């Protein structure tokens, strides 16, 4: 587990790279993708961020996608065996 950074470490790295402090890292999504929850928006929506931007566009900020309207919905989808990628792709 030493090779896997903790959420606090990922959050600090993301802050240094210019991501908003209100985005809290949830988990990796594969390659350069990360799932985040917005701590400042109503209902705490979940966001998928691709640091390379290659999945959704060309620029760094093109990699941001609104995934789910609330953390609660995202967690229930995952817990029920649903596909959390459905609303993103």
N, C-alpha and C positions, 0 to 999 in steps of 0.2 A: 504494500500500500504506500510505500515511500514515494513511488513514482507518480502518485495521484495527488495533486494539490488539493488542499481543503477549500471550501467555499469562500472563506475569509481571504485566503491568498489570491484566489481567482478574482474576487471583488476588488482587491487592492490593485492587481495588475490591470483590470479593466478601467479603473479610475485613472491610472497613469496613462492609459491609451485614449482617454477622452470620453469614455462612455459615461452617461449620467449616473450620479451616485444613487438615484432612486431605482436603478435596475439592480435587483439582487439575483445573483447566479443561482440557478436551480440544479442543472445537470448538463452534461455534454450531450450534444445531438449527433456527434460523429464529425470526423475531419475537423473543420474549423467552426462548426456550429455549436451554439450554446443556447439553452433555454434560460430565460430570465423572467422574473416577475416584477412588475412595476409596483413599487411601494407607494407611489404618490397618486396614481390614477384611481378613479372610482372602481370598485370591485376587484382591484388588483389583477389586471389582464396579464396574460402570459405572452411573452414575445420570443420569437426565434431570431437569433442573430448569427449571421455568417460573416466572420471577420474578413474573409476574402471577397465577399460580395459576388462570387462567381455563380452561386446558385440562382440568384434572383436578378442580377444586373452586373454592371461593370465597376461602379464606384464603391468605396468603403461603406457608405451609408445606404447603398442599395441592398445591403445584406440584411436589413431589418424587416421582419414581417410580424404582424399582429397574428398570434396563433389562436387564442381563446379569450373570450370576454372576461373570464375570471379564473383565478387560481383554483377556486373550488370546482369549477367545471372541468378544468384540465386534469386535476387530481382524480375526480370521479371517472372521467373517461379512461384514464390509465388504470385505476383500480378495478374497473369493470371489464378490463381486457380490450378496451376500444383502442383506436388508432389516434394518438394525439397529433399525428401529422395531417389528418384529414382536412382540417380547416386552413392549414398553411399552404399546402400544395395544390 
